Amino acid sequence: MALTHGALHSAIGRHFIDHGTAPSIEQLSRQLALDEALVADALRALKDYHGVVLHPTTGEIWAMHPFSAAPTLFWVESGGKGWWGNCAWCSLGVVALLGADATITTRLGGEVAPVTLRIENGALTTPGYFVHFPIPMTKAWDNVTYTCSTMLVFDSPAAVDDWCVRHAIPRGDVQPLENVWAFAQAWYGKHLDPNWTKWSTDEARVLFERFGLTSPTWALPATAERF
């Protein structure tokens, strides 16, 4: 049996949806009726394809965007179940894949002030917030865990400016939460599809432009390689 990136990616995503965390290599082996060594090899190939993030020593799944198997600042709840999202963008992607009303709990700038974001009937009902993207997309996969950790929610662009000064992190692009919600639905909408393929850089550029993500933070080279 040939295990495609899409089939493996879909199996992982559906396990996250159903159980709130990542499947182990052993669980995937049983589900897919494949030897554990073959599954581990397939996961490493999927990691190289930027389809999953693996624990650096165990090889187990750490994250499959938009889901995280490790605690983060973003907690998504829906229908009595919960999931960790890797960042503001990812947590909205989790809601998009759930296709249901949901609540996202986080903290402004990752600091003290709690904030609850609500999506009902496909619409964001808590407007007035912003997401900061400090890492250029060309550098996003240099350390994608760090990149995600910096994509946080703020209550104003001025708050982003102050946060950047205090934490010595360069200011990137700041987007209204409403636009990030619309973008997340398009970006993550097919992540459970068994025929899923990773966005190419060219496809990502087109999608960025569609949602007005045109600042230097979002600039990508013209190439058909995967993002």
Summary of the structure (lengths in Angstrom):
residues: 227
radius of gyration: 17.3
end to end distance: 27.3
largest distance: 54.2
contacts: 717
relative contact order: 0.13
helix: 42%
strand: 20%
